[in-house]
C-alpha cells in the first residue's frame, strides 16, 4: 500500500555536492532511501534546511520524490555543529506545512537534530517517527574529545530520542551495541538495517579501461582513498602505511586521495590537504601521494575500478558507504577494524581489517596483499559477491519498509513493487508557508 513518508535531513540534502566537510554518506543515504521508497510506490518528501538564498521552496526531484527547503536560520552555509538552535524554527515551519498541505503516515529522521524536529511534529500531529542517527554523540566525543564541537546537550537529546522514537535504526551491529550500552535502547524497538550502494552506478569495469581514462599506467600499484577530508578519517595513517610499505618491504605504491571542498586540490579550500601533504613529505611517501580534489559520483566508479584496493582507515566509522561502492566494483577494501567497517569487510576474504592508527600493521597488510596476485583476485571476487548479496539499496529499503510498517502499525508491505504514480501537482507558491513572510507558526 502506498504511504506518504517524510524524510527529515536537517543538514544533508540529497541535492548537495558530495565530498565537502558536511556532505557525505548521509546525503547518499537520504537520496537513495527516497528513490527506493518511491520505487516501492510511496510518496516521499525530503525536508532539509535552506542553505542558499533563492533556492526554490519545493524541488520536484524525481517521480514521487520532492525536496522541500525549510527556512530555518540564515540562508547560507552553517556548520552542522551550529545548527541546533534553528531546529525549533524548522519544526514549527514543518508543522505548519503539514497542517496546510496534509500530513504524513511516517517520519524518518536522519541525525539527532532531525530527530528533534520529528519529535516536535509527532507531539503536534501524532505522526509516528523512526530515527537513524548516522553518528552518535557519545561515540564521537570518545574519539574526537576536544575536537568535537557539537553542543554538550547532544548526548542527552539522543538519549531522549532513543526512548521516544517508535523505532531506532542501527546501521550495523556495532551501532546496535552502542545504542544499547550507551543509550539504553529498547531491543524491541531497535533494528539493524545497513546502508547500501547503487547497483546501476557501481559495477565492475575493466581495470585497463578505467586507468586509461584516468591517465594511470597499467603497471602502477594503486591504492585509493575516497571520502571527506577531515582528520577523523585517518588518511594520515594510510599515508604512513604507504611509507612503511616502501621502507620495510621495498614496495612502491601510489595513493590517490579523492575528495575535498573543491574540484582542484586546494589547501586553502580544504585545509586537511595541506596537513596531509606535510605528513607525506616527512614520511617517505613523498610524491607517491596524489590529491585529486572533489570528484562527481559519476566518476567515482572509475577510481574504484582503477584501484588495486580501497584504503579507508578512520578512527571510527558509524558505517561507511565508500567500501560498499568499491566492493561493488570488484575492488577489495583494506580498512580500520572499527564500527561499520567490521560489518562490511570480511577480514582475509573481501579485504583486510587493521587496527586504527597503526601504520606498521597497515604496511604489513599492503605487503601481504601485493605479495599474492592470487589473493588479490580472490578478494576481488568475494568483495563483489558480498556487496551484491547484502547491500543493494533495493534490499536495504525493503527491510526499512518492514521497520516502518511495524513502527507505524501498518499491515506488512507487499513484496511486489507498486507502479509509480504520476508526479504530484505543486501548490501555487504563494500558498506555501514561509514564502511571503518567513516561518509559519502552527
C-alpha positions as CSV (number, residue, x, y, z in Angstrom):
1,X,0.0,0.0,0.0
2,X,1.3,3.5,-0.9
3,X,2.1,5.7,2.1
4,X,3.2,9.3,2.5
5,X,6.6,9.4,4.1
6,X,8.7,12.4,5.2
7,X,12.4,12.1,5.4
8,X,13.9,14.8,7.6
9,X,17.6,15.6,7.0
10,X,18.4,18.9,8.6
11,X,21.9,19.5,7.1
12,X,22.4,16.8,4.5
13,X,20.5,17.5,1.3
14,X,20.2,14.9,-1.4
15,X,20.9,17.7,-3.8
16,X,24.2,18.7,-2.3
17,X,27.6,18.1,-4.0
18,X,29.4,15.4,-2.2
19,X,32.9,15.4,-0.8
20,X,32.8,18.5,1.4
21,X,33.2,18.7,5.1
22,X,29.5,18.5,5.8
23,X,28.4,16.3,2.9
24,X,28.9,12.6,2.5
25,X,27.3,9.4,3.5
26,X,24.1,10.8,5.0
27,X,23.4,12.7,1.8
28,X,23.7,9.5,-0.2
29,X,21.6,7.6,2.3
30,X,18.8,10.0,2.2
31,X,18.8,10.3,-1.6
32,X,18.8,6.6,-2.2
33,X,16.2,5.8,0.5
34,X,13.9,8.4,-1.0
35,X,14.3,7.0,-4.5
36,X,13.8,3.4,-3.5
37,X,10.8,4.2,-1.4
38,X,9.3,5.9,-4.4
39,X,10.1,2.8,-6.5
40,X,8.1,0.8,-4.0
41,X,5.1,3.1,-4.6
42,X,5.4,5.5,-1.7
43,X,5.1,9.3,-2.0
44,X,8.2,10.9,-0.4
45,X,9.1,14.4,0.7
46,X,12.6,15.2,1.9
47,X,12.7,18.2,4.3
48,X,16.1,19.8,4.5
49,X,17.4,23.2,5.6
50,X,17.5,26.1,3.1
51,X,21.2,26.9,2.8
52,X,21.1,29.3,-0.2
53,X,19.1,32.4,-0.9
54,X,16.8,31.9,-3.9
55,X,16.5,28.2,-3.5
56,X,13.1,27.0,-4.7
57,X,10.9,26.1,-1.8
58,X,9.9,22.8,-3.4
59,X,12.0,20.8,-5.9
60,X,10.3,18.0,-7.8
61,X,13.4,15.9,-7.8
62,X,12.3,12.7,-9.4
63,X,9.0,10.9,-9.7
64,X,7.2,10.8,-6.4
65,X,10.1,12.5,-4.5
66,X,10.2,16.1,-3.6
67,X,12.9,18.1,-1.8
68,X,11.5,20.8,0.4
69,X,13.8,23.6,1.6
70,X,12.9,24.8,5.1
71,X,13.6,28.3,6.2
72,X,15.5,27.8,9.5
73,X,18.3,30.1,10.2
74,X,20.3,32.1,7.7
75,X,20.1,31.1,4.0
76,X,23.8,30.3,3.9
77,X,26.1,27.6,4.8
78,X,26.2,26.9,8.6
79,X,28.3,24.2,10.2
80,X,26.2,21.4,11.4
81,X,27.7,21.9,14.8
82,X,26.0,25.2,15.0
83,X,22.5,24.2,13.7
84,X,20.8,23.0,16.8
85,X,19.3,26.5,17.8
86,X,17.5,26.6,14.5
87,X,15.7,23.3,14.9
88,X,12.7,24.8,16.7
89,X,12.0,27.1,13.7
90,X,12.5,24.1,11.4
91,X,9.9,22.1,13.4
92,X,7.4,25.0,13.6
93,X,7.6,25.5,9.8
94,X,7.2,21.8,9.1
95,X,4.2,21.6,11.4
96,X,2.6,24.5,9.6
97,X,3.4,22.9,6.2
98,X,1.7,19.7,7.2
99,X,-1.4,21.4,8.5
100,X,-1.7,23.4,5.3
101,X,-0.8,20.7,2.8
102,X,-1.6,17.4,4.6
103,X,0.4,15.3,6.9
104,X,2.4,12.0,6.6
105,X,2.0,8.4,7.6
106,X,5.5,8.3,9.0
107,X,8.5,10.5,9.6
108,X,12.1,9.2,9.2
109,X,14.6,11.4,11.0
110,X,18.2,11.4,10.0
111,X,20.7,12.6,12.6
112,X,19.9,13.8,16.1
113,X,18.8,17.3,15.1
114,X,16.3,15.9,12.6
115,X,15.1,13.8,15.5
116,X,14.4,17.0,17.5
117,X,12.2,18.1,14.6
118,X,10.4,14.8,14.2
119,X,9.7,14.7,17.9
120,X,8.0,18.1,17.8
121,X,6.0,17.1,14.7
122,X,4.9,14.0,16.4
123,X,3.8,15.9,19.6
124,X,1.8,18.3,17.5
125,X,0.3,16.0,14.9
126,X,0.7,12.5,16.3
127,X,2.8,11.2,13.4
128,X,5.0,8.2,14.3
129,X,8.7,8.6,13.7
130,X,11.8,6.4,13.3
131,X,15.3,7.6,13.5
132,X,18.7,6.8,12.0
133,X,21.4,8.6,13.9
134,X,24.3,8.1,11.4
135,X,26.7,9.0,14.2
136,X,26.3,9.0,18.0
137,X,27.5,11.9,20.2
138,X,28.9,9.7,22.9
139,X,30.9,7.7,20.5
140,X,32.1,10.8,18.6
141,X,33.1,12.5,21.9
142,X,35.1,9.4,22.9
143,X,37.3,9.6,19.8
144,X,37.4,13.3,19.0
145,X,37.4,14.7,22.5
146,X,38.1,18.4,22.5
147,X,37.9,18.5,18.7
148,X,34.2,17.6,19.0
149,X,32.4,20.9,18.7
150,X,28.8,19.8,19.0
151,X,26.9,21.2,22.0
152,X,27.2,19.2,25.2
153,X,23.5,18.5,25.3
154,X,23.7,16.4,22.2
155,X,24.1,13.1,24.1
156,X,21.1,13.9,26.4
157,X,19.0,14.7,23.4
158,X,19.9,11.5,21.7
159,X,19.0,9.5,24.8
160,X,15.6,11.1,24.9
161,X,15.1,10.4,21.2
162,X,16.1,6.7,21.7
163,X,13.4,6.5,24.4
164,X,10.7,8.2,22.4
165,X,11.1,7.1,18.8
166,X,8.7,4.4,17.5
167,X,11.8,2.6,16.1
168,X,15.5,3.2,16.1
169,X,17.6,2.0,13.1
170,X,21.1,0.9,13.8
171,X,23.3,0.7,10.7
172,X,25.5,-2.2,11.9
173,X,26.0,-4.5,14.9
174,X,28.4,-2.1,16.5
175,X,25.9,0.7,16.2
176,X,23.3,-1.5,17.8
177,X,25.6,-2.4,20.7
178,X,26.5,1.3,21.2
179,X,22.8,2.3,21.3
180,X,22.0,-0.5,23.9
181,X,25.0,0.1,26.1
182,X,25.5,3.9,25.9
183,X,21.8,4.9,25.5
184,X,19.7,2.1,27.0
185,X,17.9,1.4,23.7
186,X,15.0,-1.0,24.0
187,X,15.9,-4.1,21.9
188,X,12.3,-4.5,20.8
189,X,12.4,-1.1,19.0
190,X,15.9,-1.4,17.7
191,X,16.5,-2.7,14.2
192,X,19.8,-3.3,12.2
193,X,19.4,-2.0,8.7
194,X,22.6,-1.3,6.8
195,X,23.4,1.3,4.2
196,X,23.6,0.3,0.5
197,X,25.1,1.1,-2.9
198,X,23.6,1.9,-6.2
199,X,23.9,-1.3,-8.2
200,X,23.3,0.5,-11.5
201,X,26.1,3.1,-10.8
202,X,28.8,0.9,-9.2
203,X,29.7,-2.3,-11.0
204,X,32.9,-3.9,-12.3
205,X,34.7,-2.1,-15.1
206,X,37.8,-3.3,-16.9
207,X,40.8,-2.0,-14.9
208,X,42.8,-1.2,-18.0
209,X,39.9,1.0,-19.3
210,X,39.5,2.9,-16.0
211,X,43.2,3.5,-15.8
212,X,43.4,4.7,-19.4
213,X,40.6,7.2,-18.8
214,X,42.3,8.5,-15.7
215,X,45.8,8.6,-17.2
216,X,47.2,5.9,-14.8
217,X,49.9,3.5,-16.0
218,X,48.7,-0.1,-16.3
219,X,51.5,-1.5,-14.2
220,X,51.2,1.1,-11.3
221,X,50.4,-0.3,-7.9
222,X,47.5,1.9,-7.0
223,X,45.6,2.4,-3.7
224,X,42.7,4.8,-3.5
225,X,41.0,6.7,-0.6
226,X,37.6,8.2,-1.3
227,X,35.6,10.5,1.0
228,X,35.6,13.6,3.1
229,X,38.9,15.1,4.0
230,X,38.7,15.6,7.8
231,X,41.1,14.4,10.5
232,X,38.9,11.6,11.9
233,X,39.0,9.8,8.5
234,X,42.6,8.9,9.4
235,X,44.1,9.4,5.9
236,X,47.4,10.3,7.6
237,X,47.5,6.7,8.8
238,X,47.1,5.5,5.2
239,X,50.0,7.7,4.1
240,X,52.2,6.4,6.9
241,X,51.3,2.9,6.0
242,X,52.3,3.6,2.4
243,X,55.7,4.9,3.7
244,X,56.1,1.7,5.8
245,X,55.4,-0.4,2.7
246,X,58.3,1.3,1.0
247,X,60.8,1.4,3.8
248,X,60.2,-2.0,5.3
249,X,59.1,-4.1,2.4
250,X,60.7,-2.3,-0.5
251,X,57.4,-2.0,-2.4
252,X,56.4,1.3,-4.1
253,X,52.7,2.1,-4.5
254,X,50.7,5.3,-5.2
255,X,47.9,6.5,-3.0
256,X,45.2,8.6,-4.7
257,X,43.2,10.7,-2.2
258,X,39.9,11.6,-3.8
259,X,37.8,14.3,-2.1
260,X,37.8,17.8,-0.8
261,X,35.8,21.0,-0.8
262,X,36.7,22.0,-4.4
263,X,37.3,20.2,-7.7
264,X,41.0,21.1,-7.6
265,X,43.2,20.0,-4.6
266,X,43.4,23.4,-3.0
267,X,44.8,23.5,0.6
268,X,43.1,26.9,1.2
269,X,39.7,25.4,0.3
270,X,40.5,22.1,2.1
271,X,43.0,22.6,4.9
272,X,43.3,18.9,5.5
273,X,45.1,18.6,2.2
274,X,47.9,20.8,3.5
275,X,48.2,18.8,6.7
276,X,48.3,15.5,4.8
277,X,50.8,16.8,2.3
278,X,53.1,17.6,5.2
279,X,52.7,14.1,6.5
280,X,53.6,12.6,3.1
281,X,56.6,14.8,2.8
282,X,58.0,13.7,6.2
283,X,57.2,10.0,6.0
284,X,58.9,8.6,2.9
285,X,55.7,8.7,0.9
286,X,56.6,11.9,-0.9
287,X,55.4,12.1,-4.5
288,X,53.5,8.8,-4.2
289,X,50.5,10.6,-2.6
290,X,48.3,12.4,-5.1
291,X,45.3,14.6,-4.2
292,X,42.7,14.8,-6.9
293,X,40.2,17.2,-5.3
294,X,36.5,16.5,-5.3
295,X,35.0,14.2,-8.0
296,X,31.4,13.6,-9.0
297,X,29.7,10.4,-8.2
298,X,29.6,9.6,-11.9
299,X,33.4,9.5,-11.9
300,X,34.0,7.6,-8.7
301,X,33.4,4.2,-10.3
302,X,36.5,4.9,-12.5
303,X,38.6,5.5,-9.4
304,X,37.3,2.3,-7.7
305,X,37.8,0.2,-10.8
306,X,41.3,1.6,-11.4
307,X,42.5,0.8,-7.8
308,X,44.0,-2.4,-6.6
309,X,42.3,-1.7,-3.3
310,X,40.3,1.0,-1.5
311,X,42.0,2.1,1.7
312,X,39.8,3.6,4.5
313,X,41.4,4.0,7.9
314,X,39.2,6.2,10.1
315,X,39.5,6.5,13.9
316,X,35.8,5.4,14.0
317,X,33.1,5.0,11.3
318,X,29.4,4.6,12.1
319,X,29.0,2.8,8.8
320,X,30.9,3.9,5.6
321,X,29.3,3.7,2.2
322,X,32.5,4.0,0.1
323,X,33.7,0.5,1.0
324,X,30.4,-0.9,-0.4
325,X,30.8,1.1,-3.6
326,X,34.3,-0.2,-4.1
327,X,33.3,-3.8,-3.4
328,X,30.5,-3.5,-5.9
329,X,33.2,-2.6,-8.5
330,X,35.1,-5.7,-7.6
331,X,37.7,-3.8,-5.5
332,X,38.9,-5.2,-2.2
333,X,39.0,-2.9,0.8
334,X,41.7,-2.5,3.5
335,X,40.1,-0.7,6.4
336,X,40.1,0.0,10.1
337,X,38.7,-2.6,12.4
338,X,36.0,-0.2,13.7
339,X,32.3,0.5,13.5
340,X,30.5,-0.4,10.3
341,X,33.7,-1.5,8.6
342,X,33.8,-4.6,10.8
343,X,30.5,-5.5,9.3
344,X,31.0,-4.8,5.6
345,X,34.6,-6.1,5.3
346,X,35.3,-9.7,5.9
347,X,38.9,-9.9,7.1
348,X,41.0,-12.1,4.8
349,X,38.1,-12.6,2.4
350,X,37.0,-9.3,0.9
351,X,40.0,-7.3,2.1
352,X,41.8,-6.8,5.4
353,X,40.8,-5.2,8.8
354,X,43.6,-3.5,10.6
355,X,43.8,-1.7,14.0
356,X,43.2,2.1,13.6
357,X,46.2,4.4,13.8
358,X,48.7,1.5,13.3
359,X,50.7,2.3,10.1
360,X,53.1,-0.7,10.7
361,X,50.1,-3.1,10.7
362,X,48.7,-1.3,7.6
363,X,52.0,-1.5,5.8
364,X,52.3,-5.3,6.5
365,X,48.7,-5.8,5.1
366,X,49.7,-3.8,2.0
367,X,52.8,-6.0,1.6
368,X,50.7,-9.2,2.1
369,X,48.2,-8.0,-0.5
370,X,50.7,-7.1,-3.1
371,X,52.7,-10.3,-2.4
372,X,49.9,-12.6,-3.7
373,X,48.2,-11.8,-7.0
374,X,46.1,-14.9,-6.4
375,X,44.9,-13.4,-3.1
376,X,44.1,-10.1,-4.8
377,X,41.9,-11.9,-7.4
378,X,40.1,-13.9,-4.8
379,X,39.4,-10.9,-2.7
380,X,38.0,-9.1,-5.7
381,X,35.5,-11.8,-6.5
382,X,34.5,-12.1,-2.8
383,X,34.0,-8.4,-2.4
384,X,31.7,-8.3,-5.5
385,X,29.6,-11.2,-4.2
386,X,29.2,-9.8,-0.7
387,X,28.2,-6.3,-1.9
388,X,25.5,-7.7,-4.2
389,X,24.2,-10.3,-1.8
390,X,23.6,-8.0,1.1
391,X,23.9,-4.3,0.4
392,X,22.0,-3.2,-2.7
393,X,19.6,-0.3,-2.0
394,X,16.5,-2.3,-3.0
395,X,17.3,-4.9,-0.4
396,X,18.1,-2.3,2.2
397,X,14.9,-0.3,1.6
398,X,12.7,-3.4,1.6
399,X,14.0,-4.0,5.2
400,X,13.4,-0.4,6.1
401,X,9.8,-0.6,4.7
402,X,9.2,-3.5,7.1
403,X,10.5,-1.5,10.0
404,X,8.2,1.4,9.0
405,X,5.2,-0.9,8.9
406,X,6.0,-2.3,12.4
407,X,6.7,1.1,13.9
408,X,3.5,2.7,12.4
409,X,1.4,-0.4,12.9
410,X,0.7,-0.7,9.2
411,X,-0.1,-4.0,7.5
412,X,3.1,-5.6,6.3
413,X,4.0,-4.0,2.9
414,X,3.6,-6.0,-0.2
415,X,6.7,-7.6,-1.7
416,X,5.6,-6.6,-5.3
417,X,6.6,-3.2,-6.4
418,X,3.6,-0.9,-6.8
419,X,3.5,1.1,-10.1
420,X,4.6,4.7,-9.7
421,X,2.0,7.4,-9.7
422,X,2.3,10.5,-11.9
423,X,4.1,13.4,-10.3
424,X,2.0,15.3,-7.8
425,X,0.9,18.8,-8.7
426,X,2.7,21.5,-6.8
427,X,0.6,24.1,-4.9
428,X,0.8,27.7,-6.0
429,X,4.0,29.2,-4.5
430,X,2.1,31.9,-2.7
431,X,0.2,29.2,-0.7
432,X,3.4,27.7,0.7
433,X,4.3,28.5,4.3
434,X,7.2,30.9,4.7
435,X,7.3,32.1,1.1
436,X,5.9,35.6,1.7
437,X,6.7,36.1,5.3
438,X,9.2,33.8,7.0
439,X,8.5,30.8,9.0
440,X,4.8,29.9,9.5
441,X,3.9,29.2,13.1
442,X,1.4,26.4,13.7
